[in-house]
């Protein structure tokens, strides 16, 4: 079985941009303990930008994409060496893996990344994963790598995801400004958090905050993976979390796990457009698990091609997401048409707008 451990910027680097040696010493020692006990471990780390800022003497986190990418390029190598040296001292081999949003969103790249990670784990190496900031084209995308860690956990079907941060877990409010805030020990339904103020406040170097960690926990637990958010600076917190001891905030997993393709579709691939459907079609999708036919579509939004992911909405409410069988230009004339009419208008084309095997309810 595999455990995914994510380290946020706040526990990787201090205010001066230097690696927090004592914290990494402790975490890597615990990773070695988990590894020795029989679990394979994947580490997802933030901190390359912070490390690069420290090495370059930068006082504040840059705002420009090129500056963030350059800082990451400076910091990534030294950051990986910090892990490599510490893990090696415990007899554990580290492997550097850099991923982008493109690697996650494109199915072939996703499968290739999964196969590589599985091979590394079969070799009993510990992959140390970070976003490949230097080649990201739009933005530093993964929210301080919280979302990346959830996507990796889903990708490799991890048994547990542990998000290490600099607070004890999720509180009913911000404990730094609200003395009455209480630690939430267990979350079984995410609706339980609706009445609490889950903050977006980050560290000097971070980009996520507690809210992104909670969203990552929702992604993974919905996929059947238990998640723990806990204080990575506390002694033995990682070992305790992996062992199921009461530490931090634990998010209980959903009982059923969807097929891996549908998990990828739900969480990892962006929608390129929208199909607006009528209430009858929405009811059929929800209750019968049928394919979406053109007859149930009332509007097509966006410029997408066949094979792209699209959202399916009804009365402004998201019903699900699927891989469309037609591009937007081809689908527009088919709106509201019955199967016989579709066959006449587009001979040889698929009769479905989205096949049921390539659709997931949300």
N, C-alpha and C positions, 0 to 999 in steps of 0.2 A: 504494500500500500504506500501511497505517496502523500506527503505533507507539503503544502505550499506556505512559505513564510514570507511576509512582506515587511520590509523595513522602510519607514518614512524618513524624510529628510531631517526631521527634528531629532531623531535618535542616531542618525548616521553622522551628521556634522554639527559642530558647535557653532556659536555665533561668529567665530573667527573663520569659519569655513574649513577648519581642520577636522579630520576624522576623529570621532569620539572613540578613542582607542579602548577605553574601559568597557564601553557598551558593545563594540564589535567583538572584543575579546570574549565577553560573556555570551553573546548570541552565537558566535561561531563554536564555542565550546559546547553549548547546548545543542546546536545542529549536529555536532559530532556524536553527542550522546544519543540523540534520536536516531541517527544513522546507525550507530552501533547496536541499538535495540531492535533494528530490523526494518524500520521505515526508510524509504527513499525520501530525499528532501529536495525541493526546488526553492531557491531564494529569489525573491523579486525585490530589487533595491532601488530606491531613489538616492539622490545625493550627488550625482555627477555634476550637475550645474553648481551646487553648493561648493563642491570640492574645487571646481574650476574657478569659481569666484574667489575662493580663499587663495588659491595659487596665483591668481592675477591681481590680488589686492583690491578687489572691488567691494565697495561698502554696501551697496544695495543691489537687490535682484534686478537684472536688466528687464526692460520692457519690450525691446525689439526681438523679433524672432531670430534674426541673424546673431544677435548678441547671446541669446540663450543657447543657440546651437554651438557657437564658438566656445562658450564657457563649458558646455558639456563635453566638447571635443578635448579640451584641456584636462578636464577632471575625470573622464571615464577610465582612462588607463590606470592612473594612481588609485582610483576607487576599487577597481577590480583587483589590483595587486594587494590591497588591504585585506580583501576577502581571501584571495588565493593563499597568501602567506599564513593567515590565521588558520584556515582549514587544513593546510598542509602540515602544520605543527601538530595536528591531531590525526594525521594519516588519511585525510580526506582530499580527494582530487576535485578541484573546481573547474568549471567550464564556463566561459563567457558566452552569453547569448544576447544579441541585441535585436529587438523586434520593433516594427512600426505598425501603425494602424492599418496600413495596406496589407501587411502579413496576416493580420487577424481578419480583415474584412473580405478578402478574396479567398474563396473556398480552396483552391489548389494550394495557395501559399499557406493557408491554415493547416491543411493536412500535412504539408511538408514540414512545417514547424512542429506539429505534434509528433511526427515520426522521428524527427531529430531529437526531441526531448525524450521520447521513449527509449531511443537508443542510448543516450547518455545515462539514463536511469538504469538501463540494463547493464551498463558498464560500472554502475555504482558510483558514478560521478555526481557532483552537486552542481546543477546548472545555476549560474548567477545571472539573472535576467534584468535587463533595463530597457527602457524605450530607447530606440536609436534616434536620439534627438537631432543628431547632425544631418540626418537625411529626411526628417519630417518636412513636408511641403506646406502644410497649412498652419499648424500650431503645435505646441507641446500638448499632446492630446489626451493623455490617460489620467489626468487629475491626480498628480503626484503618484502615479502608478497604482492607485487603488483599483481602478477598473481593470488595468492590465493584470493585476494579480488574480482578480476574480475570473477573468477570461482564461488565464493560464490554468487555474484550478479546474474550470469546466472542461477545457481542452484535454487535460490528461486524466480526468475523472479522479481528482484527488479525494482522499478520505477526510481531510480537514484543511481549512484555510485559516491561518493566524495572521492578523494584522497588528504589527507591533507599532505603537505610537508612544508619545511622552505623557499620556494620561492613563488613568487606571481602567478606562473603558468609556462607555456611553453614559452620560448623566442626564437627569431630567432638565438641566439647564447648564449654562457655562459655569463650571466650578471656580473659574478664575475671577468671575464677577458676581456670582450668586452663591453666598455661603450656605443657602438652604438646598442647593442642588444635591441630588442623591444618585448614587451609582445604580444603574439598571443591570441586574445580574443576568437575567434571562429574557430573551425576546422570542416569543413563539409565533406571534402574528405582527406584521409591521404596522397594522392599524394602531397597535398599542403605543406607538411613538408619535402619533398625530398630535397629541396634546402637549408635547414637549418641544422645547426649542433646541434643535440639533444644529450647532453652529457651523459656520463656514470659515471661522477664524483659523489661520494657518500660522506656521512658524515663519521666521524671516526668510527661509529658503524654500518653503513648501508651496504647493499650489492646490492642495486638496482640501484639508480641513476635515472635521468629523463627519460632515454630511456626505462627502464622497465615500468615506469608509462605510457608512451605513448603506448607501446605495450599492456599493460593491458587495456588502454582506447580503443584501436582498437578492442580487443576481446569483450569487453562489448558493445560498440556501434554497432558493427556488429550484435550483438544479440538483437538489438533494445533498448538498455539501454543508456540513456544520461549519460555522464561522465563529472565531473568537477575536474580539478587539481587546487588547490589553497593553499594559505598560511594559515596553521592551527594556526599560532601564531597571526594572525590578528583578531581583535575583531569582532565577529559576522559573520565570514567568512562561517562557516558551515550552519548556519541558512539562510544566503543569498543564498548560493549555492543550498540548498534544495528548496528554494522558487523561484528559477529561476532568481534571480537577477544577473546583470553583474558583476561577480567576477571571477578572475582567468582565466583559459582557459577552455572553454566548448566544448566538442566533441558531435556533433549532432548525434542522433541515426539513424541507417538505418530504412527505412520505414517498412520493413517486418521482422518478427521474425521467424526463423526456428523452427521446432518442438524440444522439449527439448532433445530428444534422439540424434538428429543430432548435436545439440549444444555441448552435452557431447562428442560425437564422435570427433567433430572438435577440441575442445579446451582442453579436460580433459584426454583423454586416449592416451598413447604413441604408436607409430607405432612399431611393432615388425619385420617388413620386408617390402619388396617392390614387387609390380607386375609391370613389364614393359609391356606396351601395344602398339599396332600399332595405326596409325593415324585414321583408320576407327573406331576402338573401342572408341578412345578418342572423336571423333565427335559424336558418338551415346550417350555416357555418358553425354556430354555437352548439346546436342540439344534435346534429346528425354527423358532423365531421365531413361534410360533402365538399366537392370541389366548388370553386366560384365560377359560375357561368356568366357570359356577357349579358344575358337577359336581366340579371340582378344589378347591373352597374348603371348608375345614373350620371356619373361624371368621371373624367380622367384628368388628373392634375400632374403636371411635371413633364419633363422630357426624358423618358427612360427607354431603354431597349429591352428586347426579349432577353430573359435571364437575369434582369436586375431585380433587386428587392424593392417592394412597394408596400406602403401601409394601406390597410383596408379600414375605412371609417364609415360609420352610419350615424346620422344626426349629430355630427361633431365628436362622436365618441370612437376611440380606437377599438376596433374589433380584433385585429391581428395583423400579421405581416407575412408576405409570401413572395415567392419567385414567380414573376409574371411570364406567361407563355408568349406574349406579344409585346412589341414595342408600342409606345404611346400612339404614333401615327397609324399603326395597323389596327389598334384597338378602338380608336375613336369612332370609326364608322360602324363598329359592331355593338356599340352601346345599346342595350335594351333588346337585342336580337335573340331569337330563340335558336336552338341548336341547328335546326334544319336551315334556317336563314343564314347562319354563320357558315355552314358547309357550302351553300350556294355562292355566298359572297367571297369566301376565301377557301377555295378547294385545296384540300391537303393540309390546311392549317389546323392546329389543335383546337378542339371544340371548347376547352376550358380557358378561362382567363388566368386562373391559378389552379393547378392540380392540388388535390387534398394532401398528397404526400409532400408538397413543397409549401405548405401553409402552416402557421402556428398561431394559435389564439393567444392574445395578450390580455 
